[in-house]
Amino acid sequence: MLAMTSSSDTPFLESVERRRPGTSLRGYVTRTLPHSSAIVVANRAPHEPRPEGGFTRGAGGVITALLTLAEVAGADWVACARTDGERALIEEHGTTWNAPLIRTETRLHYATPTPEQYEQYYSVISNPVLWFVQHYLWDLANQPVINGRIHRAWNNGYVEVNKQMARKVVEVARGLPGRPLVMVHDYQLYLVPKLVREQLQGAIIQHFVHIPWPTPQYWKVLPREMRDAILHGLLGCDIVGFQTSLDVRNFLMTCEENAGLAVDEREKAVLVDGRVVYARAYPISIDVASTTRLAYSHGVMVEERKLRDWRPEHLIVRIDRTDPSKNIVRGFLAYEKLLAHHPELKGRVQFWAFLQPSRQDVAVYRNYVRKVRQTVQRINAQYGAQGWQPIRLELGESVRKAMAAMRNFDVLVVNSVYDGLNLVAKEGALINRSDGVIVLSENVGAHEELQPHILSVNPFDIEATANAMHQAIVMGIDEKRRRNEGARDVVRTSDIARWITRQVQDIRDLAAAPGLRAG
Ligand code: G6P
């Protein structure tokens, strides 16, 4: 099997040296990839119009990371028009505008599916089907039922929107100088790499899968036509990036088992149509400098002052989108056990769940919010007493409030059923200032890196989760500090710059070896 010298195992210090001290990440990227024009391709745009006017940063940790990536790569950005606000602006200004990133701007190009096509792509296939498959969320004895509605949404929504996005990428790439470097993101856009490869044979194409990649057997929940299209769509890439080494292994097994392809386990590569496709793990991270700056900002201090007015002796925190994969209800059931087993904590502990409503146009997500509320009401009614509310549930979006919560937790609960990486765990590890302990699901990508410094739990076991919460509360200060510092060091040394430089080094190595790529 042909081999690319992979630098994905390059130690961080070495990659820092290769960046040369004093040079910016942007300088490093442009010097490393001098002949490429980069295009970031994502479902969401970097900033989106708000219904009440103005713009807001696209939701989710993925967008935050992509802002940095697009900025340092000087990339154009291809997104999908999702909302009426975006459609109205496109009507007025056309499909290409300048849009802000962090300090610089990008050329933003929109694909414009009809609202019906978007709905089928996003609300029927991407979230209720693909997200559920990849987070193992089905109750398989009953779900999913793949009926005509799903087949139609696949063809008229998912396949169609992917085609429109790929057409837009090709159009943009043809207008840029140099060799196109196309960086596609996440499960909404699995078909794009192959479609782009058919039109732009000399392009370097990478797809980064932000969520878990399940086992070959689990993919078989999907009809062959869908799972084959997903796999072959991704195999249009030169490199497929994942969050963990387990995802890489599962991907290689899926290629072998479900598509009968030749796989080289040692090189972590697949041979397809005479081309080599590499699978690599690049755990995503946060921008340490800007997250730290934000954590010390005036707005966060204001929120911290408010928090001091009601802060209990022991503050348990969770910050999540209201997504069934986050396992919010079991988190409350575990807390209920904690109160039942340790009545001495009543009145001295509070669980602050700061939750961001998510995907409320998808029925299963609306029902989940209802279940979360009902569980909180029941536990508060059963255990609450004399002005003490066991759970403080807040639904809303506020980065400052989330930061204040992360600076002050005694226990941070991240008990996802499965999770690609989970940036909340990394943000919490970096900015907590109260010797807090993280209770972390063993099925979260960040577990691979943070494991020695956190309390690991099986997310389905509410007794074990309750015990971990208790252990975190009663842990001695020295051990808390040791863990806290250990977790913080992991994030400091593996920050967003490392996520980017490792990918860029692999792309550079690939570009320098043109013989490896049959056109
Ligand atoms: C996760 C996914 C992203 C997604 C984000 C927000 O992080 O990996 O692709 O953008 O959630 O979800 P939404 O459906 O609101 O874009």
Residues whose N, C-alpha, C, O or C-beta is under 5 A from the ligand:
A	BS01	G6P	A59 G60 G61 V62 D186 H210
